[in-house]
């Protein structure tokens, strides 16, 4: 068995069971892409079994911290089953579920979502790429399903030296899906949608927004970076439950025309064809500036932008972008209005995001109460050993 020996003092993170080993921590040793190697301290002490990624800054990802553990097919079947079984701990109110969440489930680089009777997987590291056939079999065995689609086309594969791959791994069928989420239905396409086809991580935040709409009876709602309209559907559902649909105005903005077409379809799917809902194929920042010039205000605004900072190295540039959209959003928020603002950037921590929004408020001349903090739904877990799993941060700001 090949081994990677670390530089003195670089074993601390592995002793805390953090799964990543960066290239700068390695004194000697190497392995082929995806090969399982022994990680040792500078003195030869066993630390972990890990898969190697020679092309990546993250040179190794730990499978196990138990020296007697065998990394074989049985190991992966057990890990997958444990991850799938864990989702039964939560009342998710959806048949769209994240079943495997990478490092948090002890399977670094593997993302698996379930949409009804179909699984969609992303193999984003050299380690899971090497074990792909075994993992595919394990996923079908653990779920009792027969269809598995691969969406290994995320940018993370490039950093692993891997080419994008998409298509059916097991079985075949229609890539268009309709899932139930809380009291509504949402359509998606696993072949063309973002990530694995949809943003399941915002499930609970959409439900919370529906509750706010029902309680506060928003008259003017603005959903920025709306994608396929999940927050718009949630707002309409809440307003309908309150008997407050009549007279409400909803504006949704995205720069993807196909996404907006599906957003319109999602409104129709839930019986909201007649709602006063406008969809703008436009740049969000330019639209917000135009609304300010026009003197418009909104009772509720959702800012759910794409990832601005994939790593800490991008944090400074991303912070400026987050500050700008939040400054504009706060300017447009009516007194007593509610802003739901999010960052899905792993390079932006929760404390930094809070500071960014606070700075945006100062520049906008707006103060507000942070009434809630939001995060990913519980099927996207953060573990004690891997705090980086908390990639999605959200704040609910009520303008004073």
N, C-alpha and C positions, 0 to 999 in steps of 0.2 A: 504494500500500500504506500503510495506517495505521501509525502508530508510537506507542509508549509510551516517553516519556523519563523516566529515573530521576533521583532526587535525588542530589546529590554523595555519593560513598562507598557508594552502594547497589548498585553493580555487582559487588562482591566475590564474592558467592555465585554469580552467573552465570559469572564468570570461572573459578570452580571447578567449573563445569558442574552446579551444583545447579539443578533445573528449576523451582523456584517463585519467583514474584514477588509479594510481598504488597502490599496496597493502600497501605500507609504508605510504600512505597519509590518510588511513582510521583509525579513532578513534574507531568506533563501528558500528555494524550493519552487516547484511549479506543477502544473497539471494540465491535461487537455481540457478543452471546453466541455463543461458539465461533469467532468470526472469527480468522483468522491475521493477526498484526500483527508488526511489526519492533520489537524491544526495543533501545533505545539507552541509552548512558551519558549522564551530564549534559552531556558534551562532544560528543555525537552519534556516538560509536563504536558500531558494530554489536556486539550481544551475543548475540542469539538470535532465532529465529522462534518465536512462541508463540501459543497459543490464549487468547482472553480469556474471563474469567468475571466480568461486571460485578456480579453479585449476591454474589460470594464474597470473603472476606478474602484468599484466594489469587487475586489478580486476573488472573494469567497463568501458564500452564504451558508450558514450553519443549518444542517439537517437535525443534528442531535448533539447534546452535551453529555451523553452517557457513553463511556468508553466501550462497554460491552454490546452496544447497539449495532445490529447489522442493517446496513442500508441496502435493502433488496425489495423485491416486488411486494412481499408481505408487509414491509414497513410502510410503503405508500398506500396499500389498501387500508391499513389500520388508520393512517393519518387522515385519509379522505373520509372514511366512515365516521371518525370522531368529529370532523368538521361539519359534516352533513347532519349528524345527530345533534350537535350543539345548537343548530338553528331551531330545534324544537323547544328550546328554553324560552323563546320569545314569541309573543303574540304579534305577528308582523302584519296582519290584516292585508295580505296580498298574496297572489300566486306568482309574483315576480320577486325572487329572493336571491341574495348573495350567499352562495353555499361555501365558497372557499375564498378567503381574503388574505392570500399571500402569507407574509411572515407571521401575521397574527394567528394563523392556523398551522404554523410549522411547515409551510410549503412555500418558501420564498420564490416569488415570481409567478405564482399561479393564481389566476383570478377565474372564478367560475360563478356564473349567474344562471338561475333557472327561470324560464318564462313558460309557465304552464307545463307542457310535456316535453319541452326542449331545453337542453343545456347549451350554454355558450361559454367557451373557455378562451382565456388569453394565456399563452405560454411566453412569459416575458423575461426569463433568465435562461442561461445556458444549462443550468441544472435540470429544470423541469422540461426543457426542450429534449434533453437526452433521455428522460424517462417518459416521454409523451405517450407512447403506446400503452405502457403500464398504467399511467394515470388515467387515460381514457377508459380503460377497462374498469379501473377502480371506481370511477365516477358513475358509470352505468350500473355497476354492481351495488353501489351504496344507495342509489336513488331508485333503482328498478325501472329506469327509463331506457329508451333505445336510440334516441337522437342526440347527437352532440355536434355542434357547429364550432369551428375555430375562427376566432377573430384576433389572431396574433399579428396585428398591424399597427400597434401602438409604437410611439417613438422610442420607448424603452428598449425595444429589441435591437435597435441600431446601436445603442451603447453597449450591447452585449455581443456585437459583431454578427447578429442574426438578421436574416432577410424577412420581410413581412410575408405571412402566410394566412390565407383565409379559405374557408370552404368546409364542407361536411367531413368530419372525422369518423363518425359512426352514424349509420342510417342516412336518411334524407327526408326532405319535406319542404313545406312552405316557409320562407323566412319571415313573412309577415305574421305578426302575433298581436293578440289583444289580451291584456292582463287586467285583472281586477285589482284596484288599489282603494282600500277603504270603501266608500260608498259609490265610487265611480269606476269607469273603465278607460283605459288608455291604450292606444295602438302604437306599434313600433315595428321596425324591421331590423332583424339581427344582422343582416348582411350589410346594411348601409348606415344604420344609426351610429351615434357616437358611442365610444367605449364598446360595450357588448351589445349595444342597441338602445340603451336607456339609462337614465340616472336614477337608479334605485336608492342611492344614498340619501336623497332628499325626500323620501317617502313621508317621514314623520314631520318634517318641516312643512310640507304641503298640507298635511292634515291640520297642523297648528294654524296655518294661514286661513284655512277654511273656518276654523273655530273663531279666529279673530274677525273674519268677515261677517260671520253670523252674529257675533256679539256687538260689533261696532257699526255694522251696516254701512260699509264704505260706499261712497257715492262715486269716487273717481279713483281708479286703480291703474297703476303703471307697472308692467312686468317687463323688465329689461333682460336681455339675453334669454329670451323666453323659451328657446329651443322648440319643443313640440307642445308647449302650452300647459304643462302640468300645474304650475301655480295659477294660471288663468282659470283652468277647470276648477281648481280648489276654491278660488275666490267665488266663482259663480255658484258652486255647490253650497257654500256658506251663505251667500246672499239669498239663494232660493229657500234654504231652510229657515231663514229669518223673514221670508215673505218680502224681501227688499230688492228684488231684481229690477223692478220697474224704475226707470230713471237712472240706474247705475251705468257708468261709462267705464269700459275697460280697454286699455291700450297696451298692446304687446309688441315688442321690438326684437328683431333678430336679423342678422346679415345673411341668413340662409333661407332662400326661397323654398326649397323642399321641406325644411323644418316647419316653416310657417304654413305650408299646405297641410302638413300632418296636424299642426295645431288646430287649424280650422276643422279638420276631420274629427279631431278629438272632442271639440265642442259639439259637433253634430252627434257624435257617438253617445254623448251624455244628455242629449235633448236640449242643447242651448243654441240651436241655429238662430233663433230670433233675438238673442241677446245683443245689446249694443256694444259689440266688441270689434275693435279696429286692430288690424295686424299690419305692422310697418316693416318692410324689407329695407333696412337702413342701418347706418352706423349709430351705435348707442350714444357715444359721446356727442356727436354732432346733433343728434335728436334732442338730447337733454339741454344743450345750449340753445337750440331753437325754441324749446318750450319755455325756457327762462325769458328769452327775448319777447315771447308772446304773452308773458305774464300768467302762464298756466300754473296751477298747483294741483297736488294729488293728496288724497286721504291715506293711501297706502302705496308703497313703492317696494318692489323686489329687485335687488341687484345681485344676480347670480352669474358672474362672469366666468369665462374659461380660465384655465390655469395660467397665471401670469408668471409664476416662479416655480419651475419643476424642481429646482435645487436651491440651497442656501446661496449659491453663487449668483443667482438671479434676483435675490431678495431686494436689493436697493432699487433696481429698475422697476420691479414689480410694485414696490411700495409707492412709487410715484403714480403708477397707473391706478392702483386701488384708491389712493388719496383723491385723485382727480374725479373719478366717477362718484365717489361718496360725497365730495364737495358739491358736485352738481345735483346729486340726488337730494341732499339735505336742503339745498336752496329751493327745490321744487316741492318739498314736503310742507303741507299746511300745518298750522299750529294744532297740536293734538293728534297729528297724523303719525302713521307707523311706517318705519323703514325696516325691512328685512334685508340685511346685507351679509354677503358670504365671501369667503375665500376658500378655494379648493387647492391652494398651492402648498405643497409640503414644505417649501422654503420659507413660508410665512407662519410663524408660531402664533398662538392665541394672544399672547401678551402684545406682540408687535402689531397684530391686526387691530387690537383695541386702540393702541396708540395712533395708528394710521387713521382710524375713524374719528378719534378725538381731534387730531390735527385738522382733518377735513372739516369738522364742525367749527373749529376756530376760524379757519379761512372763510367759511360760508357765513359766519356770524350767527350760527345756530347752536343752541344747546339742547340737550335731550337726556331723557332717562334711559338707561339700558335696562329694560324690563326682563329680558331673558337672554340666555346663551343657547345656541342651537348647534347641533352636530350631526354626524352621519347616523343613520338608523342602526339599531343594535346588531343587525346581521353584517355590519361593516366594523368589526370590533377593533378596539385599541387594547393592547395587553400591557401588563406591568413592565415586561422586558423590552417592549418595542413602542415607545411613545410616538415615534414617527407615524404610527398608524392613525394618529389624530390629524388627518390631512384637511378635513372639512371643518371650518369654523364659521359660525354664524352669530350675529348680534341682532336683537330686536331693539330698535331705538324709537322711543316715543318723543316726538318733538314737544318741548315746553311751550 
